[in-house]
């Protein structure tokens, strides 16, 4: 597996965590549906990398 793939996966994971950027400001609430979709996409990508 290319080291670039591992770096990219680590970047995705680190970018997927953290508090909302504008807590309490109307119109900037976290989109939980999108968050779950992103989580599932990251998990799917990680599972694909395990089989490389």
C-alpha positions as CSV (number, residue, x, y, z in Angstrom):
1,X,0.0,0.0,0.0
2,X,1.2,3.5,-0.8
3,X,2.3,5.6,2.2
4,X,0.2,8.4,0.6
5,X,-2.9,6.4,1.2
6,X,-2.2,6.0,4.8
7,X,-1.5,9.7,5.2
8,X,-4.7,10.6,3.5
9,X,-6.7,8.2,5.7
10,X,-5.1,9.7,8.8
11,X,-6.0,13.2,7.6
12,X,-9.6,12.2,7.0
13,X,-9.9,10.7,10.5
14,X,-8.3,13.7,12.2
15,X,-10.5,16.1,10.3
16,X,-13.6,14.2,11.2
17,X,-13.4,14.9,14.9
18,X,-14.1,18.0,17.0
19,X,-16.7,20.3,18.2
20,X,-18.9,22.3,15.9
21,X,-17.2,25.5,14.6
22,X,-20.0,27.9,15.6
23,X,-21.8,26.4,18.7
24,X,-25.0,28.1,19.5
25,X,-25.2,30.3,16.4
26,X,-28.4,29.8,14.5
27,X,-27.8,28.4,11.0
28,X,-24.5,26.8,12.0
29,X,-25.8,23.8,14.0
30,X,-24.1,20.5,13.2
31,X,-25.9,18.5,10.5
32,X,-26.1,15.1,12.3
33,X,-27.4,13.3,9.2
34,X,-24.4,14.5,7.1
35,X,-22.1,13.7,10.0
36,X,-23.4,10.1,10.1
37,X,-23.0,9.8,6.3
38,X,-19.4,11.0,6.6
39,X,-18.7,8.6,9.4
40,X,-20.1,5.7,7.4
41,X,-18.0,6.7,4.3
42,X,-14.9,6.9,6.4
43,X,-15.6,3.5,7.9
44,X,-16.1,2.0,4.5
45,X,-12.9,3.5,3.2
46,X,-11.0,2.2,6.2
47,X,-12.4,-1.3,5.7
48,X,-11.3,-1.2,2.0
49,X,-7.8,-0.2,3.1
50,X,-7.6,-3.2,5.5
51,X,-8.0,-5.5,2.5
52,X,-5.2,-3.8,0.4
